Amino acid sequence: MSHNIGENVVNAENMQTGNVVEIREDDGMVKIAYLNGVTEWVDQNQVKKLLIETDPSPPNFDGWQNING
């Protein structure tokens, strides 16, 4: 799995979230900067993309017509 600099990720070993700040493709290591300021090299297989579920935006009804009358 490839990661990008600046991407929000989770370290699956300790469940901490952070951002990718450096990538070593030769040995598959990703450097993560955590919110507390600590940085750590982690095997790319332990780095997961951070997915945050949000409520969808309400639909925009401008221009819609009531079909039933």
C-alpha positions, 0 to 999 in steps of 0.5 A: 500500500502506498502512502502520501506525504501529509496523509492522515493515518493510523498506526495499527500497532498503537492506534495513534493517529498522525500524518505521514512526513517521510517515506522510505520506499527502499525498506517500506518504512513510513515516518509518522508525526503524531499530534503530540509532536513525537515522530516514529518510523513504522512498517508500511503494513502497520500504517492505515489510512484514517477514514472519518465518517461524517454526516452527508450534507443536506440536499440542495432543494433550490430549483426542485419542483414538487412533482405531485402538485 
